[in-house]
């Protein structure tokens, strides 16, 4: 009888630990979603980067991907707007919708750089610039902080 109770207790303990482990995975997934903050992500594409498959004049320059908290994005190249629209985020996928085009990327973010890898379903025109190398994170500038800073300078 003691062995049966001991076995049942062991089974219950293992089940509880597995449940906690599963919950930790869920929590980690939720933390990763919120770990991609709003702000700007920048990468520079050189003429050398643009291989024969691409027209280097069309891709060379600084590319900036802006993500806001309202799930809207803009993509600029050397301060010229190239795309804008909505984005959505899951634990491992970032999707852009712009003028009927969809870009789906697997993403990782280490706190400083955003790495995007295109998924097979992509028809987004700017995959090359967004996936050439990791994009550097430029933290979101707080408008209220900027306004307070201007007011302090004016005083």
N, CA, C and O atoms as a GROMACS GRO file, in nm:
protein
  620
    1UNK      N    1   0.082  -0.119   0.000
    1UNK     CA    2   0.000   0.000   0.000
    1UNK      C    3   0.087   0.126   0.000
    1UNK      O    4   0.058   0.224  -0.069
    2UNK      N    5   0.194   0.122   0.079
    2UNK     CA    6   0.285   0.236   0.086
    2UNK      C    7   0.346   0.265  -0.050
    2UNK      O    8   0.362   0.381  -0.088
    3UNK      N    9   0.382   0.156  -0.126
    3UNK     CA   10   0.441   0.173  -0.259
    3UNK      C   11   0.342   0.238  -0.355
    3UNK      O   12   0.381   0.318  -0.439
    4UNK      N   13   0.215   0.202  -0.344
    4UNK     CA   14   0.112   0.259  -0.431
    4UNK      C   15   0.097   0.408  -0.403
    4UNK      O   16   0.089   0.489  -0.496
    5UNK      N   17   0.093   0.445  -0.276
    5UNK     CA   18   0.081   0.587  -0.238
    5UNK      C   19   0.205   0.663  -0.282
    5UNK      O   20   0.194   0.774  -0.334
    6UNK      N   21   0.322   0.606  -0.264
    6UNK     CA   22   0.447   0.668  -0.305
    6UNK      C   23   0.450   0.686  -0.457
    6UNK      O   24   0.491   0.792  -0.506
    7UNK      N   25   0.409   0.585  -0.530
    7UNK     CA   26   0.405   0.593  -0.676
    7UNK      C   27   0.307   0.700  -0.723
    7UNK      O   28   0.336   0.777  -0.813
    8UNK      N   29   0.190   0.703  -0.660
    8UNK     CA   30   0.089   0.803  -0.696
    8UNK      C   31   0.140   0.944  -0.665
    8UNK      O   32   0.120   1.036  -0.744
    9UNK      N   33   0.206   0.959  -0.552
    9UNK     CA   34   0.262   1.090  -0.514
    9UNK      C   35   0.369   1.133  -0.614
    9UNK      O   36   0.373   1.250  -0.654
   10UNK      N   37   0.454   1.040  -0.654
   10UNK     CA   38   0.558   1.070  -0.750
   10UNK      C   39   0.496   1.111  -0.884
   10UNK      O   40   0.540   1.209  -0.944
   11UNK      N   41   0.394   1.037  -0.930
   11UNK     CA   42   0.326   1.069  -1.056
   11UNK      C   43   0.263   1.208  -1.049
   11UNK      O   44   0.271   1.284  -1.144
   12UNK      N   45   0.200   1.240  -0.936
   12UNK     CA   46   0.138   1.370  -0.918
   12UNK      C   47   0.244   1.481  -0.920
   12UNK      O   48   0.222   1.585  -0.983
   13UNK      N   49   0.355   1.461  -0.855
   13UNK     CA   50   0.464   1.559  -0.853
   13UNK      C   51   0.519   1.583  -0.993
   13UNK      O   52   0.538   1.698  -1.033
   14UNK      N   53   0.543   1.477  -1.067
   14UNK     CA   54   0.594   1.490  -1.204
   14UNK      C   55   0.493   1.564  -1.291
   14UNK      O   56   0.531   1.650  -1.371
   15UNK      N   57   0.363   1.532  -1.276
   15UNK     CA   58   0.259   1.600  -1.352
   15UNK      C   59   0.255   1.749  -1.320
   15UNK      O   60   0.244   1.831  -1.411
   16UNK      N   61   0.265   1.783  -1.194
   16UNK     CA   62   0.266   1.924  -1.153
   16UNK      C   63   0.387   1.997  -1.210
   16UNK      O   64   0.375   2.109  -1.259
   17UNK      N   65   0.504   1.934  -1.203
   17UNK     CA   66   0.625   1.997  -1.257
   17UNK      C   67   0.615   2.017  -1.408
   17UNK      O   68   0.658   2.120  -1.459
   18UNK      N   69   0.559   1.921  -1.478
   18UNK     CA   70   0.539   1.938  -1.622
   18UNK      C   71   0.443   2.051  -1.650
   18UNK      O   72   0.462   2.126  -1.745
   19UNK      N   73   0.340   2.064  -1.570
   19UNK     CA   74   0.245   2.174  -1.588
   19UNK      C   75   0.311   2.309  -1.566
   19UNK      O   76   0.288   2.402  -1.642
   20UNK      N   77   0.394   2.319  -1.462
   20UNK     CA   78   0.467   2.443  -1.437
   20UNK      C   79   0.562   2.472  -1.552
   20UNK      O   80   0.573   2.586  -1.597
   21UNK      N   81   0.629   2.368  -1.601
   21UNK     CA   82   0.721   2.386  -1.714
   21UNK      C   83   0.645   2.435  -1.837
   21UNK      O   84   0.693   2.523  -1.907
   22UNK      N   85   0.528   2.379  -1.863
   22UNK     CA   86   0.447   2.422  -1.977
   22UNK      C   87   0.404   2.567  -1.960
   22UNK      O   88   0.407   2.644  -2.055
   23UNK      N   89   0.364   2.605  -1.838
   23UNK     CA   90   0.325   2.743  -1.813
   23UNK      C   91   0.441   2.837  -1.834
   23UNK      O   92   0.422   2.948  -1.885
   24UNK      N   93   0.562   2.796  -1.795
   24UNK     CA   94   0.679   2.880  -1.817
   24UNK      C   95   0.704   2.902  -1.965
   24UNK      O   96   0.744   3.010  -2.006
   25UNK      N   97   0.679   2.797  -2.048
   25UNK     CA   98   0.694   2.814  -2.192
   25UNK      C   99   0.594   2.915  -2.244
   25UNK      O  100   0.628   2.999  -2.327
   26UNK      N  101   0.471   2.909  -2.196
   26UNK     CA  102   0.369   3.005  -2.238
   26UNK      C  103   0.407   3.146  -2.196
   26UNK      O  104   0.395   3.240  -2.274
   27UNK      N  105   0.454   3.159  -2.073
   27UNK     CA  106   0.498   3.290  -2.025
   27UNK      C  107   0.614   3.341  -2.108
   27UNK      O  108   0.617   3.459  -2.142
   28UNK      N  109   0.709   3.255  -2.141
   28UNK     CA  110   0.823   3.297  -2.222
   28UNK      C  111   0.777   3.343  -2.359
   28UNK      O  112   0.829   3.441  -2.412
   29UNK      N  113   0.678   3.274  -2.418
   29UNK     CA  114   0.626   3.316  -2.548
   29UNK      C  115   0.561   3.452  -2.538
   29UNK      O  116   0.581   3.536  -2.626
   30UNK      N  117   0.483   3.477  -2.433
   30UNK     CA  118   0.421   3.607  -2.416
   30UNK      C  119   0.524   3.716  -2.394
   30UNK      O  120   0.508   3.827  -2.443
   31UNK      N  121   0.631   3.685  -2.320
   31UNK     CA  122   0.736   3.783  -2.299
   31UNK      C  123   0.806   3.816  -2.430
   31UNK      O  124   0.843   3.931  -2.452
   32UNK      N  125   0.825   3.717  -2.518
   32UNK     CA  126   0.890   3.744  -2.645
   32UNK      C  127   0.805   3.836  -2.730
   32UNK      O  128   0.859   3.924  -2.796
   33UNK      N  129   0.672   3.820  -2.729
   33UNK     CA  130   0.585   3.907  -2.806
   33UNK      C  131   0.603   4.051  -2.761
   33UNK      O  132   0.619   4.140  -2.844
   34UNK      N  133   0.601   4.073  -2.631
   34UNK     CA  134   0.617   4.210  -2.582
   34UNK      C  135   0.761   4.257  -2.587
   34UNK      O  136   0.788   4.374  -2.559
   35UNK      N  137   0.854   4.170  -2.622
   35UNK     CA  138   0.994   4.207  -2.626
   35UNK      C  139   1.031   4.278  -2.756
   35UNK      O  140   1.146   4.320  -2.772
   36UNK      N  141   0.936   4.292  -2.849
   36UNK     CA  142   0.962   4.370  -2.970
   36UNK      C  143   0.896   4.506  -2.952
   36UNK      O  144   0.779   4.524  -2.985
   37UNK      N  145   0.972   4.601  -2.901
   37UNK     CA  146   0.911   4.730  -2.867
   37UNK      C  147   0.885   4.816  -2.990
   37UNK      O  148   0.949   4.802  -3.094
   38UNK      N  149   0.788   4.908  -2.973
   38UNK     CA  150   0.764   5.010  -3.075
   38UNK      C  151   0.891   5.094  -3.086
   38UNK      O  152   0.966   5.108  -2.990
   39UNK      N  153   0.913   5.149  -3.202
   39UNK     CA  154   1.030   5.232  -3.224
   39UNK      C  155   1.080   5.214  -3.365
   39UNK      O  156   1.007   5.167  -3.453
   40UNK      N  157   1.203   5.251  -3.388
   40UNK     CA  158   1.264   5.245  -3.521
   40UNK      C  159   1.374   5.141  -3.524
   40UNK      O  160   1.446   5.122  -3.426
   41UNK      N  161   1.386   5.076  -3.638
   41UNK     CA  162   1.488   4.973  -3.662
   41UNK      C  163   1.556   5.010  -3.793
   41UNK      O  164   1.490   5.029  -3.895
   42UNK      N  165   1.688   5.020  -3.790
   42UNK     CA  166   1.762   5.075  -3.903
   42UNK      C  167   1.867   4.979  -3.956
   42UNK      O  168   1.930   4.906  -3.880
   43UNK      N  169   1.885   4.981  -4.088
   43UNK     CA  170   1.992   4.904  -4.152
   43UNK      C  171   2.041   4.985  -4.272
   43UNK      O  172   1.962   5.050  -4.341
   44UNK      N  173   2.171   4.980  -4.298
   44UNK     CA  174   2.227   5.047  -4.414
   44UNK      C  175   2.262   4.943  -4.520
   44UNK      O  176   2.329   4.844  -4.492
   45UNK      N  177   2.215   4.968  -4.641
   45UNK     CA  178   2.243   4.882  -4.755
   45UNK      C  179   2.340   4.958  -4.845
   45UNK      O  180   2.311   5.069  -4.889
   46UNK      N  181   2.454   4.897  -4.873
   46UNK     CA  182   2.553   4.961  -4.961
   46UNK      C  183   2.533   4.912  -5.104
   46UNK      O  184   2.464   4.814  -5.128
   47UNK      N  185   2.594   4.982  -5.198
   47UNK     CA  186   2.589   4.938  -5.338
   47UNK      C  187   2.652   4.800  -5.352
   47UNK      O  188   2.610   4.720  -5.436
   48UNK      N  189   2.753   4.773  -5.271
   48UNK     CA  190   2.820   4.643  -5.275
   48UNK      C  191   2.727   4.531  -5.229
   48UNK      O  192   2.735   4.419  -5.279
   49UNK      N  193   2.638   4.563  -5.134
   49UNK     CA  194   2.544   4.463  -5.084
   49UNK      C  195   2.447   4.417  -5.192
   49UNK      O  196   2.409   4.300  -5.197
   50UNK      N  197   2.410   4.510  -5.279
   50UNK     CA  198   2.311   4.480  -5.383
   50UNK      C  199   2.381   4.403  -5.496
   50UNK      O  200   2.453   4.462  -5.577
   51UNK      N  201   2.358   4.273  -5.499
   51UNK     CA  202   2.422   4.187  -5.597
   51UNK      C  203   2.363   4.210  -5.736
   51UNK      O  204   2.277   4.297  -5.753
   52UNK      N  205   2.407   4.136  -5.832
   52UNK     CA  206   2.359   4.150  -5.969
   52UNK      C  207   2.208   4.129  -5.981
   52UNK      O  208   2.146   4.179  -6.075
   53UNK      N  209   2.150   4.055  -5.887
   53UNK     CA  210   2.006   4.030  -5.893
   53UNK      C  211   1.925   4.155  -5.859
   53UNK      O  212   1.806   4.160  -5.888
   54UNK      N  213   1.988   4.252  -5.799
   54UNK     CA  214   1.918   4.372  -5.756
   54UNK      C  215   1.984   4.495  -5.817
   54UNK      O  216   2.106   4.497  -5.837
   55UNK      N  217   1.906   4.596  -5.845
   55UNK     CA  218   1.959   4.723  -5.894
   55UNK      C  219   2.008   4.801  -5.772
   55UNK      O  220   1.928   4.845  -5.689
   56UNK      N  221   2.139   4.817  -5.761
   56UNK     CA  222   2.196   4.878  -5.641
   56UNK      C  223   2.145   5.020  -5.618
   56UNK      O  224   2.138   5.065  -5.503
   57UNK      N  225   2.109   5.091  -5.724
   57UNK     CA  226   2.056   5.226  -5.708
   57UNK      C  227   1.922   5.223  -5.635
   57UNK      O  228   1.888   5.317  -5.563
   58UNK      N  229   1.847   5.116  -5.652
   58UNK     CA  230   1.716   5.105  -5.589
   58UNK      C  231   1.723   5.064  -5.443
   58UNK      O  232   1.628   5.089  -5.368
   59UNK      N  233   1.832   5.001  -5.400
   59UNK     CA  234   1.839   4.946  -5.265
   59UNK      C  235   1.942   5.014  -5.175
   59UNK      O  236   1.930   5.003  -5.053
   60UNK      N  237   2.041   5.081  -5.230
   60UNK     CA  238   2.144   5.143  -5.146
   60UNK      C  239   2.085   5.257  -5.064
   60UNK      O  240   2.000   5.332  -5.112
   61UNK      N  241   2.130   5.269  -4.940
   61UNK     CA  242   2.087   5.376  -4.852
   61UNK      C  243   2.050   5.325  -4.714
   61UNK      O  244   2.059   5.205  -4.687
   62UNK      N  245   2.009   5.416  -4.629
   62UNK     CA  246   1.965   5.378  -4.495
   62UNK      C  247   1.816   5.347  -4.498
   62UNK      O  248   1.735   5.429  -4.540
   63UNK      N  249   1.782   5.227  -4.454
   63UNK     CA  250   1.644   5.183  -4.445
   63UNK      C  251   1.601   5.190  -4.300
   63UNK      O  252   1.673   5.144  -4.211
   64UNK      N  253   1.485   5.248  -4.274
   64UNK     CA  254   1.433   5.259  -4.138
   64UNK      C  255   1.290   5.204  -4.135
   64UNK      O  256   1.202   5.250  -4.207
   65UNK      N  257   1.271   5.104  -4.050
   65UNK     CA  258   1.141   5.046  -4.025
   65UNK      C  259   1.089   5.105  -3.895
   65UNK      O  260   1.150   5.088  -3.790
   66UNK      N  261   0.976   5.174  -3.902
   66UNK     CA  262   0.914   5.233  -3.783
   66UNK      C  263   0.791   5.152  -3.746
   66UNK      O  264   0.702   5.131  -3.828
   67UNK      N  265   0.786   5.106  -3.622
   67UNK     CA  266   0.671   5.032  -3.570
   67UNK      C  267   0.610   5.115  -3.458
   67UNK      O  268   0.680   5.150  -3.362
   68UNK      N  269   0.480   5.146  -3.468
   68UNK     CA  270   0.420   5.220  -3.358
   68UNK      C  271   0.330   5.129  -3.276
   68UNK      O  272   0.306   5.015  -3.314
   69UNK      N  273   0.281   5.180  -3.167
   69UNK     CA  274   0.201   5.099  -3.074
   69UNK      C  275   0.062   5.069  -3.127
   69UNK      O  276  -0.007   4.982  -3.075
   70UNK      N  277   0.019   5.141  -3.231
   70UNK     CA  278  -0.112   5.117  -3.291
   70UNK      C  279  -0.104   5.011  -3.401
   70UNK      O  280  -0.198   4.997  -3.480
   71UNK      N  281   0.006   4.937  -3.406
   71UNK     CA  282   0.031   4.832  -3.504
   71UNK      C  283   0.030   4.886  -3.647
   71UNK      O  284  -0.022   4.822  -3.739
   72UNK      N  285   0.089   5.004  -3.664
   72UNK     CA  286   0.110   5.064  -3.795
   72UNK      C  287   0.260   5.073  -3.818
   72UNK      O  288   0.337   5.088  -3.724
   73UNK      N  289   0.300   5.062  -3.945
   73UNK     CA  290   0.442   5.071  -3.976
   73UNK      C  291   0.465   5.163  -4.094
   73UNK      O  292   0.377   5.187  -4.177
   74UNK      N  293   0.587   5.215  -4.100
   74UNK     CA  294   0.637   5.282  -4.220
   74UNK      C  295   0.774   5.225  -4.247
   74UNK      O  296   0.846   5.185  -4.156
   75UNK      N  297   0.810   5.222  -4.374
   75UNK     CA  298   0.943   5.179  -4.416
   75UNK      C  299   0.996   5.285  -4.509
   75UNK      O  300   0.937   5.315  -4.613
   76UNK      N  301   1.111   5.344  -4.470
   76UNK     CA  302   1.171   5.448  -4.554
   76UNK      C  303   1.309   5.405  -4.599
   76UNK      O  304   1.377   5.325  -4.534
   77UNK      N  305   1.348   5.459  -4.712
   77UNK     CA  306   1.484   5.442  -4.763
   77UNK      C  307   1.540   5.581  -4.784
   77UNK      O  308   1.487   5.658  -4.865
   78UNK      N  309   1.646   5.614  -4.713
   78UNK     CA  310   1.706   5.747  -4.722
   78UNK      C  311   1.600   5.857  -4.713
   78UNK      O  312   1.597   5.948  -4.796
   79UNK      N  313   1.512   5.847  -4.613
   79UNK     CA  314   1.404   5.942  -4.584
   79UNK      C  315   1.293   5.945  -4.688
   79UNK      O  316   1.209   6.035  -4.682
   80UNK      N  317   1.290   5.852  -4.780
   80UNK     CA  318   1.183   5.844  -4.880
   80UNK      C  319   1.091   5.727  -4.844
   80UNK      O  320   1.138   5.614  -4.829
   81UNK      N  321   0.961   5.754  -4.831
   81UNK     CA  322   0.866   5.651  -4.793
   81UNK      C  323   0.856   5.544  -4.901
   81UNK      O  324   0.829   5.575  -5.018
   82UNK      N  325   0.877   5.419  -4.862
   82UNK     CA  326   0.869   5.306  -4.955
   82UNK      C  327   0.746   5.221  -4.931
   82UNK      O  328   0.690   5.165  -5.025
   83UNK      N  329   0.701   5.212  -4.806
   83UNK     CA  330   0.582   5.132  -4.774
   83UNK      C  331   0.526   5.179  -4.641
   83UNK      O  332   0.597   5.231  -4.555
   84UNK      N  333   0.395   5.160  -4.626
   84UNK     CA  334   0.330   5.188  -4.498
   84UNK      C  335   0.206   5.101  -4.491
   84UNK      O  336   0.154   5.056  -4.593
   85UNK      N  337   0.160   5.078  -4.370
   85UNK     CA  338   0.043   4.995  -4.352
   85UNK      C  339   0.033   4.944  -4.211
   85UNK      O  340   0.075   5.011  -4.116
   86UNK      N  341  -0.024   4.826  -4.196
   86UNK     CA  342  -0.046   4.763  -4.066
   86UNK      C  343   0.052   4.647  -4.048
   86UNK      O  344   0.097   4.586  -4.145
   87UNK      N  345   0.083   4.618  -3.923
   87UNK     CA  346   0.162   4.499  -3.893
   87UNK      C  347   0.094   4.423  -3.780
   87UNK      O  348   0.020   4.480  -3.700
   88UNK      N  349   0.123   4.294  -3.775
   88UNK     CA  350   0.075   4.212  -3.664
   88UNK      C  351   0.191   4.126  -3.616
   88UNK      O  352   0.284   4.096  -3.692
   89UNK      N  353   0.184   4.088  -3.490
   89UNK     CA  354   0.294   4.020  -3.426
   89UNK      C  355   0.244   3.898  -3.351
   89UNK      O  356   0.145   3.905  -3.278
   90UNK      N  357   0.313   3.785  -3.369
   90UNK     CA  358   0.290   3.667  -3.286
   90UNK      C  359   0.424   3.635  -3.221
   90UNK      O  360   0.520   3.709  -3.237
   91UNK      N  361   0.429   3.527  -3.148
   91UNK     CA  362   0.550   3.489  -3.075
   91UNK      C  363   0.671   3.476  -3.165
   91UNK      O  364   0.783   3.502  -3.122
   92UNK      N  365   0.651   3.436  -3.291
   92UNK     CA  366   0.767   3.418  -3.378
   92UNK      C  367   0.747   3.471  -3.519
   92UNK      O  368   0.832   3.450  -3.606
   93UNK      N  369   0.636   3.540  -3.545
   93UNK     CA  370   0.609   3.588  -3.680
   93UNK      C  371   0.567   3.734  -3.679
   93UNK      O  372   0.484   3.776  -3.598
   94UNK      N  373   0.625   3.812  -3.770
   94UNK     CA  374   0.591   3.952  -3.790
   94UNK      C  375   0.535   3.963  -3.931
   94UNK      O  376   0.601   3.925  -4.028
   95UNK      N  377   0.412   4.015  -3.944
   95UNK     CA  378   0.345   4.023  -4.073
   95UNK      C  379   0.315   4.169  -4.105
   95UNK      O  380   0.262   4.243  -4.022
   96UNK      N  381   0.351   4.210  -4.228
   96UNK     CA  382   0.322   4.344  -4.277
   96UNK      C  383   0.215   4.336  -4.384
   96UNK      O  384   0.219   4.247  -4.469
   97UNK      N  385   0.120   4.429  -4.381
   97UNK     CA  386   0.018   4.442  -4.485
   97UNK      C  387   0.029   4.584  -4.541
   97UNK      O  388   0.017   4.682  -4.467
   98UNK      N  389   0.054   4.593  -4.674
   98UNK     CA  390   0.071   4.724  -4.736
   98UNK      C  391   0.021   4.719  -4.879
   98UNK      O  392   0.077   4.647  -4.962
   99UNK      N  393  -0.083   4.796  -4.908
   99UNK     CA  394  -0.137   4.805  -5.044
   99UNK      C  395  -0.161   4.670  -5.109
   99UNK      O  396  -0.125   4.650  -5.225
  100UNK      N  397  -0.220   4.579  -5.037
  100UNK     CA  398  -0.251   4.448  -5.090
  100UNK      C  399  -0.136   4.350  -5.089
  100UNK      O  400  -0.154   4.234  -5.126
  101UNK      N  401  -0.018   4.392  -5.048
  101UNK     CA  402   0.098   4.303  -5.038
  101UNK      C  403   0.115   4.259  -4.894
  101UNK      O  404   0.086   4.334  -4.801
  102UNK      N  405   0.162   4.138  -4.878
  102UNK     CA  406   0.185   4.084  -4.744
  102UNK      C  407   0.329   4.038  -4.732
  102UNK      O  408   0.382   3.971  -4.821
  103UNK      N  409   0.391   4.075  -4.624
  103UNK     CA  410   0.525   4.027  -4.592
  103UNK      C  411   0.520   3.954  -4.461
  103UNK      O  412   0.479   4.011  -4.360
  104UNK      N  413   0.563   3.829  -4.461
  104UNK     CA  414   0.565   3.749  -4.338
  104UNK      C  415   0.708   3.710  -4.308
  104UNK      O  416   0.780   3.658  -4.393
  105UNK      N  417   0.749   3.735  -4.185
  105UNK     CA  418   0.886   3.711  -4.143
  105UNK      C  419   0.889   3.638  -4.009
  105UNK      O  420   0.807   3.665  -3.922
  106UNK      N  421   0.982   3.548  -3.994
  106UNK     CA  422   1.015   3.493  -3.863
  106UNK      C  423   1.108   3.597  -3.802
  106UNK      O  424   1.197   3.649  -3.868
  107UNK      N  425   1.087   3.628  -3.674
  107UNK     CA  426   1.168   3.733  -3.613
  107UNK      C  427   1.230   3.688  -3.482
  107UNK      O  428   1.178   3.601  -3.411
  108UNK      N  429   1.344   3.751  -3.452
  108UNK     CA  430   1.407   3.741  -3.320
  108UNK      C  431   1.457   3.880  -3.284
  108UNK      O  432   1.493   3.959  -3.372
  109UNK      N  433   1.459   3.909  -3.156
  109UNK     CA  434   1.505   4.039  -3.109
  109UNK      C  435   1.584   4.018  -2.981
  109UNK      O  436   1.535   3.957  -2.886
  110UNK      N  437   1.707   4.068  -2.979
  110UNK     CA  438   1.794   4.048  -2.863
  110UNK      C  439   1.802   4.171  -2.772
  110UNK      O  440   1.886   4.177  -2.683
  111UNK      N  441   1.715   4.268  -2.795
  111UNK     CA  442   1.717   4.391  -2.717
  111UNK      C  443   1.790   4.503  -2.788
  111UNK      O  444   1.774   4.620  -2.753
  112UNK      N  445   1.872   4.468  -2.888
  112UNK     CA  446   1.946   4.568  -2.965
  112UNK      C  447   1.924   4.555  -3.115
  112UNK      O  448   1.926   4.654  -3.188
  113UNK      N  449   1.904   4.431  -3.161
  113UNK     CA  450   1.890   4.408  -3.304
  113UNK      C  451   1.770   4.317  -3.334
  113UNK      O  452   1.743   4.220  -3.264
  114UNK      N  453   1.700   4.353  -3.441
  114UNK     CA  454   1.588   4.275  -3.491
  114UNK      C  455   1.635   4.197  -3.613
  114UNK      O  456   1.684   4.256  -3.710
  115UNK      N  457   1.620   4.066  -3.609
  115UNK     CA  458   1.657   3.982  -3.723
  115UNK      C  459   1.529   3.927  -3.785
  115UNK      O  460   1.446   3.868  -3.717
  116UNK      N  461   1.515   3.948  -3.916
  116UNK     CA  462   1.398   3.901  -3.990
  116UNK      C  463   1.441   3.799  -4.093
  116UNK      O  464   1.540   3.818  -4.164
  117UNK      N  465   1.368   3.690  -4.101
  117UNK     CA  466   1.389   3.587  -4.204
  117UNK      C  467   1.258   3.567  -4.277
  117UNK      O  468   1.156   3.537  -4.214
  118UNK      N  469   1.258   3.584  -4.410
  118UNK     CA  470   1.132   3.574  -4.484
  118UNK      C  471   1.076   3.432  -4.481
  118UNK      O  472   1.150   3.334  -4.483
  119UNK      N  473   0.945   3.425  -4.476
  119UNK     CA  474   0.878   3.296  -4.485
  119UNK      C  475   0.844   3.271  -4.632
  119UNK      O  476   0.840   3.365  -4.712
  120UNK      N  477   0.820   3.148  -4.667
  120UNK     CA  478   0.798   3.110  -4.806
  120UNK      C  479   0.678   3.181  -4.869
  120UNK      O  480   0.668   3.189  -4.992
  121UNK      N  481   0.587   3.232  -4.788
  121UNK     CA  482   0.466   3.293  -4.841
  121UNK      C  483   0.481   3.441  -4.873
  121UNK      O  484   0.382   3.508  -4.903
  122UNK      N  485   0.602   3.494  -4.869
  122UNK     CA  486   0.622   3.638  -4.888
  122UNK      C  487   0.596   3.685  -5.030
  122UNK      O  488   0.632   3.619  -5.127
  123UNK      N  489   0.532   3.802  -5.040
  123UNK     CA  490   0.526   3.876  -5.165
  123UNK      C  491   0.548   4.024  -5.133
  123UNK      O  492   0.489   4.112  -5.196
  124UNK      N  493   0.633   4.050  -5.035
  124UNK     CA  494   0.662   4.186  -4.990
  124UNK      C  495   0.783   4.236  -5.068
  124UNK      O  496   0.885   4.167  -5.076
  125UNK      N  497   0.773   4.354  -5.125
  125UNK     CA  498   0.873   4.404  -5.220
  125UNK      C  499   1.009   4.434  -5.157
  125UNK      O  500   1.108   4.444  -5.229
  126UNK      N  501   1.016   4.449  -5.026
  126UNK     CA  502   1.139   4.497  -4.965
  126UNK      C  503   1.209   4.393  -4.880
  126UNK      O  504   1.283   4.428  -4.787
  127UNK      N  505   1.188   4.266  -4.909
  127UNK     CA  506   1.253   4.157  -4.835
  127UNK      C  507   1.404   4.174  -4.830
  127UNK      O  508   1.465   4.154  -4.724
  128UNK      N  509   1.465   4.212  -4.942
  128UNK     CA  510   1.611   4.221  -4.949
  128UNK      C  511   1.666   4.315  -4.842
  128UNK      O  512   1.757   4.279  -4.768
  129UNK      N  513   1.611   4.435  -4.834
  129UNK     CA  514   1.662   4.534  -4.739
  129UNK      C  515   1.635   4.492  -4.594
  129UNK      O  516   1.718   4.517  -4.506
  130UNK      N  517   1.521   4.429  -4.570
  130UNK     CA  518   1.485   4.392  -4.433
  130UNK      C  519   1.555   4.266  -4.383
  130UNK      O  520   1.560   4.243  -4.262
  131UNK      N  521   1.609   4.186  -4.474
  131UNK     CA  522   1.668   4.058  -4.432
  131UNK      C  523   1.817   4.049  -4.461
  131UNK      O  524   1.878   3.946  -4.432
  132UNK      N  525   1.876   4.153  -4.517
  132UNK     CA  526   2.019   4.152  -4.550
  132UNK      C  527   2.105   4.126  -4.427
  132UNK      O  528   2.195   4.043  -4.430
  133UNK      N  529   2.076   4.197  -4.320
  133UNK     CA  530   2.145   4.182  -4.192
  133UNK      C  531   2.052   4.231  -4.083
  133UNK      O  532   1.948   4.290  -4.113
  134UNK      N  533   2.084   4.207  -3.956
  134UNK     CA  534   1.996   4.254  -3.848
  134UNK      C  535   1.978   4.406  -3.851
  134UNK      O  536   2.069   4.480  -3.887
  135UNK      N  537   1.859   4.449  -3.814
  135UNK     CA  538   1.827   4.591  -3.806
  135UNK      C  539   1.856   4.639  -3.664
  135UNK      O  540   1.818   4.573  -3.567
  136UNK      N  541   1.921   4.754  -3.651
  136UNK     CA  542   1.957   4.810  -3.521
  136UNK      C  543   1.838   4.885  -3.463
  136UNK      O  544   1.772   4.964  -3.531
  137UNK      N  545   1.812   4.859  -3.336
  137UNK     CA  546   1.699   4.922  -3.266
  137UNK      C  547   1.734   5.063  -3.222
  137UNK      O  548   1.837   5.086  -3.160
  138UNK      N  549   1.645   5.156  -3.255
  138UNK     CA  550   1.655   5.294  -3.210
  138UNK      C  551   1.531   5.318  -3.124
  138UNK      O  552   1.421   5.327  -3.177
  139UNK      N  553   1.546   5.330  -2.992
  139UNK     CA  554   1.429   5.338  -2.903
  139UNK      C  555   1.332   5.448  -2.943
  139UNK      O  556   1.370   5.552  -2.997
  140UNK      N  557   1.205   5.422  -2.914
  140UNK     CA  558   1.098   5.517  -2.942
  140UNK      C  559   1.121   5.644  -2.860
  140UNK      O  560   1.152   5.636  -2.741
  141UNK      N  561   1.104   5.758  -2.922
  141UNK     CA  562   1.119   5.886  -2.853
  141UNK      C  563   0.983   5.925  -2.797
  141UNK      O  564   0.883   5.927  -2.869
  142UNK      N  565   0.980   5.955  -2.671
  142UNK     CA  566   0.855   5.993  -2.606
  142UNK      C  567   0.821   6.137  -2.642
  142UNK      O  568   0.901   6.228  -2.619
  143UNK      N  569   0.702   6.158  -2.698
  143UNK     CA  570   0.660   6.292  -2.738
  143UNK      C  571   0.648   6.383  -2.616
  143UNK      O  572   0.692   6.498  -2.620
  144UNK      N  573   0.590   6.333  -2.508
  144UNK     CA  574   0.573   6.417  -2.389
  144UNK      C  575   0.708   6.455  -2.331
  144UNK      O  576   0.726   6.567  -2.283
  145UNK      N  577   0.803   6.364  -2.335
  145UNK     CA  578   0.936   6.395  -2.284
  145UNK      C  579   1.001   6.502  -2.371
  145UNK      O  580   1.065   6.594  -2.320
  146UNK      N  581   0.985   6.491  -2.504
  146UNK     CA  582   1.042   6.589  -2.594
  146UNK      C  583   0.980   6.726  -2.570
  146UNK      O  584   1.051   6.827  -2.568
  147UNK      N  585   0.847   6.730  -2.550
  147UNK     CA  586   0.779   6.856  -2.524
  147UNK      C  587   0.826   6.916  -2.393
  147UNK      O  588   0.851   7.036  -2.386
  148UNK      N  589   0.839   6.834  -2.288
  148UNK     CA  590   0.889   6.884  -2.160
  148UNK      C  591   1.032   6.934  -2.173
  148UNK      O  592   1.068   7.034  -2.110
  149UNK      N  593   1.114   6.866  -2.253
  149UNK     CA  594   1.252   6.908  -2.272
  149UNK      C  595   1.257   7.043  -2.343
  149UNK      O  596   1.336   7.130  -2.305
  150UNK      N  597   1.172   7.062  -2.445
  150UNK     CA  598   1.167   7.192  -2.516
  150UNK      C  599   1.123   7.302  -2.421
  150UNK      O  600   1.179   7.411  -2.421
  151UNK      N  601   1.022   7.272  -2.338
  151UNK     CA  602   0.973   7.373  -2.242
  151UNK      C  603   1.082   7.409  -2.142
  151UNK      O  604   1.095   7.526  -2.105
  152UNK      N  605   1.159   7.313  -2.097
  152UNK     CA  606   1.267   7.338  -2.001
  152UNK      C  607   1.375   7.425  -2.067
  152UNK      O  608   1.430   7.514  -2.002
  153UNK      N  609   1.404   7.398  -2.195
  153UNK     CA  610   1.505   7.478  -2.263
  153UNK      C  611   1.458   7.621  -2.286
  153UNK      O  612   1.539   7.714  -2.283
  154UNK      N  613   1.328   7.639  -2.308
  154UNK     CA  614   1.273   7.772  -2.334
  154UNK      C  615   1.269   7.857  -2.207
  154UNK      O  616   1.272   7.980  -2.215
  155UNK      N  617   1.263   7.794  -2.090
  155UNK     CA  618   1.250   7.868  -1.963
  155UNK      C  619   1.380   7.934  -1.922
  155UNK      O  620   1.385   8.000  -1.818
   0.00000   0.00000   0.00000
